[in-house]
Amino acid sequence: MTAKTTDWRRRALLAGGALAVAGWVKGVPYLASHVQPDFAFEDIPDLPPFRRLQGAGASTPGAAIFAGIDTGEPETDADDELEQFVRKNPCAAFFGEGSSNTVPVAMFSDFACPICRVMDDRLTDPEASDPDTFHIVRHQLPLLGVASTVASRAVLAADLQGQYCEMHARLIRTPAVTDERFIAAIEEDLELDADRLLEDMQSDAIDRRRRLTAAITLVFGFIGTPAFAVGRTVFMGSIQTGSLRELIADEKANPCLSL
């Protein structure tokens, strides 16, 4: 065997090894996202039919559960009433009134949370490609400062004009919202009623929606973002796309489908 042949084989082996390593690095996460996950659940006392998924991924912690609820008021009787509503009607609190043939997925997020943006992609892409399987119900949980609070109010106010999704799509791409002038530039592009939007951002209706979200976080112990209720299964943090699909499939018989 010549030295030239030996050198060629050595290079081929090295190249093959490099390709194998690259295939492992790239392929294992992909395969892992498609392997049937071994879910572990625990029942949540006094909140049937809900259960908690154990071992979910990373999340962005918030300073406090009520951070961003900036009404300047202490906890009120109205907050207690909302908490009792959540305990008595958890499905309605998470997903709203009504029924659906698809699995409801409630997502609690903060526009400044990077993990939320990752999970938003993992949810919106499958929802768009397979809308008959599940639908997303979004909750704003601004735990990361003033910019998060402004953005959450803006998207909820846009919802009152039927443009939640459009405003959400803009804000999730540009999360550093610091004041209403930035919102004004977006609302002009979306052809929203600017005066109404600014007024609605400070309205009692928006405050109540945000307080309801805060009440849910208290009852279910969501102390960071993102947090989820996939049917009757709640968890905080990230989850792989394959595992998410398997969990949604597992919730086909979700009791929360009939509210």
Secondary structure, 3 states (H helix, E strand, C coil): CCHHHHHHHHHHHHHHHHHHHHHHHHHHHHHHCCCCCCCCEEECCCCCCCEEECCCCCCEECCCCCCCCCCCCCCCHHHHHHHHHHHHCHHHHHHCCCECCCEEEEEEECCCCHHHHHHHHHHHHHHHHCCCCEEEEEEECCCCCHHHHHHHHHHHHHHCCCCHHHHHHHHHHCCCCCCHHHHHHHHHHHCCCHHHHHHHHCCHHHHHHHHHHHHHHHHHCCCEECEEEECCEEEECCCCHHHHHHHHHHCCCCHHHEC
